[in-house]
């Protein structure tokens, strides 16, 4: 995009310089008195200077407008990026909170199940002890 603008401005400068040089050549080659020639040269020089000033001001105005537009767009993009980042952070916090709640529930269920299994194992161990003790007493009474 930038090279397209450079091409146009280069072309305009080329036309401007070519026009000035053509006018200068025409003045120099035309049969006029020295006073007339100097007057024409001064007038053409002033015209060329005025055109150059006008071109400069136009380019300056356009570049300011483009720069301002770029700044505005950058601000819009920055605000949008910040908004999306904050939305993503909020969603991440919600997912984390939900995962923590689920993990807490699973942990509590696991603790409860572990206590139940522990109680069953302890009861089984006690029952086995009791049975072995009965068996042992039977064997002692037989012997």
C-alpha positions as CSV (number, residue, x, y, z in Angstrom):
1,X,0.0,0.0,0.0
2,X,2.7,2.4,1.0
3,X,4.6,1.9,-2.3
4,X,1.5,2.7,-4.3
5,X,1.3,6.2,-2.6
6,X,5.1,6.6,-3.1
7,X,4.6,5.8,-6.8
8,X,1.9,8.4,-7.2
9,X,3.8,11.1,-5.4
10,X,6.9,10.2,-7.4
11,X,4.9,10.5,-10.6
12,X,3.4,13.8,-9.5
13,X,6.9,15.2,-8.6
14,X,8.2,14.0,-12.0
15,X,5.4,15.8,-13.8
16,X,6.0,18.9,-11.8
17,X,9.7,18.9,-12.5
18,X,9.1,18.0,-16.2
19,X,6.6,20.9,-16.5
20,X,9.0,23.4,-14.9
21,X,11.9,22.2,-17.1
22,X,9.7,22.3,-20.2
23,X,8.5,25.8,-19.4
24,X,12.1,26.9,-18.7
25,X,13.3,25.5,-22.0
26,X,10.4,27.2,-23.8
27,X,11.3,30.5,-22.3
28,X,15.0,30.2,-23.0
29,X,14.4,29.2,-26.6
30,X,11.7,31.8,-27.4
31,X,13.0,35.1,-28.9
32,X,12.4,37.7,-26.1
33,X,14.3,40.6,-24.6
34,X,16.4,40.0,-21.5
35,X,14.0,42.0,-19.3
36,X,11.0,40.0,-20.7
37,X,12.9,36.7,-20.3
38,X,13.9,37.5,-16.7
39,X,10.3,38.5,-15.9
40,X,8.9,35.3,-17.4
41,X,11.5,33.2,-15.6
42,X,10.7,34.9,-12.2
43,X,7.0,34.3,-12.8
44,X,7.4,30.7,-13.8
45,X,9.7,30.1,-10.8
46,X,7.1,31.6,-8.5
47,X,4.4,29.4,-10.1
48,X,6.6,26.3,-9.6
49,X,7.3,27.3,-6.0
50,X,3.6,27.9,-5.4
51,X,2.8,24.5,-6.9
52,X,5.5,22.8,-4.8
53,X,4.1,24.5,-1.6
54,X,0.6,23.4,-2.5
55,X,1.8,19.8,-3.2
56,X,3.7,19.8,0.2
57,X,0.7,21.1,2.1
58,X,-1.6,18.5,0.5
59,X,0.8,15.7,1.2
60,X,1.2,16.9,4.8
61,X,-2.6,17.1,5.3
62,X,-3.1,13.7,3.9
63,X,-0.3,12.1,5.9
64,X,-1.7,13.7,9.1
65,X,-5.1,12.3,8.3
66,X,-3.7,8.8,7.6
67,X,-1.6,8.9,10.8
68,X,-4.7,9.9,12.9
69,X,-6.7,7.2,11.3
70,X,-4.0,4.7,12.1
71,X,-3.8,5.8,15.7
72,X,-7.6,5.6,16.0
73,X,-7.6,2.1,14.5
74,X,-4.7,1.0,16.8
75,X,-6.7,2.3,19.8
76,X,-9.8,0.4,18.7
77,X,-7.8,-2.8,18.2
78,X,-6.1,-2.4,21.6
79,X,-9.5,-1.9,23.4
80,X,-10.9,-4.9,21.6
81,X,-7.9,-7.1,22.5
82,X,-8.2,-6.0,26.1
83,X,-11.9,-6.8,26.2
84,X,-11.3,-10.2,24.7
85,X,-8.4,-10.9,27.1
86,X,-10.6,-10.0,30.0
87,X,-13.4,-12.2,28.7
88,X,-10.9,-15.1,28.4
89,X,-9.7,-14.5,31.9
90,X,-13.2,-14.5,33.3
91,X,-14.0,-17.7,31.5
92,X,-10.8,-19.3,32.7
93,X,-11.6,-18.3,36.3
94,X,-15.1,-19.8,35.9
95,X,-13.7,-23.1,34.5
96,X,-11.1,-23.2,37.3
97,X,-13.8,-22.6,39.9
98,X,-16.0,-25.3,38.4
99,X,-13.1,-27.8,38.3
100,X,-12.3,-27.0,41.9
101,X,-15.9,-27.7,42.9
102,X,-16.0,-30.9,41.0
103,X,-12.6,-32.0,42.4
104,X,-13.7,-31.2,46.0
105,X,-16.9,-33.3,45.4
106,X,-14.8,-36.2,44.1
107,X,-12.4,-36.0,47.0
108,X,-15.2,-36.0,49.5
109,X,-16.7,-39.0,47.8
110,X,-13.4,-40.8,47.7
111,X,-12.8,-40.1,51.5
112,X,-16.3,-41.4,52.3
113,X,-15.7,-44.5,50.2
114,X,-12.3,-45.0,51.8
115,X,-13.8,-44.8,55.3
116,X,-16.5,-47.3,54.3
117,X,-13.9,-49.7,52.8
118,X,-11.7,-49.3,55.8
119,X,-14.6,-50.1,58.1
120,X,-15.4,-53.2,56.0
121,X,-11.7,-54.3,56.0
122,X,-11.5,-53.8,59.8
123,X,-14.7,-55.8,60.3
124,X,-13.3,-58.5,58.0
125,X,-10.1,-58.6,59.9
126,X,-11.9,-58.8,63.2
127,X,-14.2,-61.6,61.9
128,X,-11.1,-63.5,60.6
129,X,-9.4,-63.1,64.0
130,X,-12.4,-64.3,65.7
131,X,-12.7,-67.3,63.4
132,X,-9.0,-68.2,63.8
133,X,-9.3,-67.8,67.5
134,X,-12.3,-70.3,67.5
135,X,-10.4,-72.7,65.2
136,X,-7.3,-72.4,67.5
137,X,-9.4,-73.2,70.6
138,X,-11.0,-76.2,68.8
139,X,-7.6,-77.5,67.9
140,X,-6.3,-77.0,71.5
141,X,-9.2,-78.8,72.9
142,X,-8.7,-81.8,70.5
143,X,-5.1,-82.0,71.3
